[in-house]
């Protein structure tokens, strides 16, 4: 498994008080992140599945007693390159569905979606 060979760094947390987000997590990507090597030779990007893994790790910190049952939807809207910052916002929750958005440090939306948790 990829994540067993290349452990994911823990997300560093920091709640932002000036947003409507429930919680905000910042992840510093390594400039030589191994997952980026396989995507587009000469133009490495973070694969969407790795972005979702960071969302999962951040959710585990946000709500440690709950588990993600599924990602109900995920749309990737912008590429994230090695060495950039991934900022994960958990938004409103309704009926065990949690909305999330991911941005880079320049406020480009990277991904948007929702997950089902129990």
C-alpha positions in Angstrom: 0.0 0.0 0.0 1.3 3.5 -0.8 0.4 5.0 2.5 2.2 2.3 4.4 5.4 2.9 2.4 5.1 6.7 2.6 3.3 7.7 5.8 1.2 10.8 5.6 2.4 13.6 7.9 -0.1 14.6 10.6 -2.2 17.6 9.7 -1.4 20.6 11.9 -4.5 22.2 13.2 -5.5 25.7 13.6 -9.0 27.0 13.9 -9.6 30.3 12.2 -12.1 32.5 14.1 -12.8 34.8 11.2 -14.5 32.2 9.0 -17.7 30.2 9.1 -15.8 26.9 9.1 -16.2 24.5 11.9 -12.5 23.7 11.8 -9.6 24.5 9.5 -6.5 22.4 9.0 -3.2 23.3 7.4 -1.0 20.7 5.8 2.5 21.6 4.5 3.3 19.3 1.6 6.9 18.1 1.2 8.6 19.5 -1.8 9.6 15.9 -2.7 6.3 14.3 -1.8 6.5 10.8 -3.2 2.8 10.8 -4.4 3.4 13.7 -6.8 6.1 11.9 -8.8 3.7 9.6 -10.6 1.5 12.4 -12.0 2.5 14.2 -15.1 6.3 13.9 -15.7 7.9 17.3 -15.4 4.7 18.8 -13.9 4.1 16.9 -10.6 0.8 17.5 -8.8 -0.8 15.9 -5.7 -3.3 13.2 -6.8 -6.9 13.6 -5.7 -6.9 10.4 -3.7 -4.0 11.8 -1.6 -6.0 15.0 -1.1 -8.9 12.9 0.2 -6.5 11.0 2.5 -5.4 14.4 4.0 -9.1 15.2 4.5 -9.6 11.9 6.2 -6.6 12.5 8.6 -7.9 16.0 9.4 -11.4 14.8 10.0 -10.0 12.2 12.4 -8.4 15.1 14.4 -11.6 17.2 14.2 -13.8 14.3 15.4 -11.7 11.4 16.8 -14.6 9.2 17.9 -16.3 9.2 14.4 -15.4 7.4 11.2 -15.9 8.4 7.6 -18.2 6.0 5.9 -17.9 7.4 2.5 -17.1 10.5 0.4 -20.5 11.4 -1.0 -18.9 13.7 -3.6 -15.6 15.2 -4.4 -14.7 17.6 -7.2 -11.1 18.6 -7.8 -11.0 22.1 -9.2 -7.3 23.1 -9.2 -3.9 21.4 -9.1 -1.7 21.4 -6.0 2.0 21.1 -6.5 4.6 19.7 -4.1 5.8 22.1 -1.5 2.5 24.0 -1.4 0.1 24.3 1.5 -3.2 22.5 1.6 -5.8 24.2 3.7 -8.8 22.0 4.6 -12.1 23.6 5.8 -14.8 21.6 7.4 -18.1 23.4 7.0 -21.7 22.8 8.1 -22.8 19.4 9.2 -26.4 18.1 8.6 -27.7 14.6 9.0 -24.2 13.1 9.4 -23.0 14.8 6.1 -20.0 17.1 6.5 -19.1 19.5 3.8 -15.5 20.3 3.2 -13.4 22.6 1.0 -9.7 22.6 0.2 -7.6 25.6 -0.8 -4.0 26.4 -1.5 -2.1 29.2 0.2 -3.2 31.6 -2.5 -6.8 30.9 -1.9 -7.4 28.8 -5.0 -10.0 26.2 -4.4 -8.4 22.7 -4.8 -11.4 20.5 -4.0 -14.9 20.6 -2.7 -17.1 17.8 -1.4 -19.0 16.1 1.3 -18.4 13.0 3.5 -20.7 10.8 5.5 -19.6 10.2 9.0 -20.9 8.2 11.9 
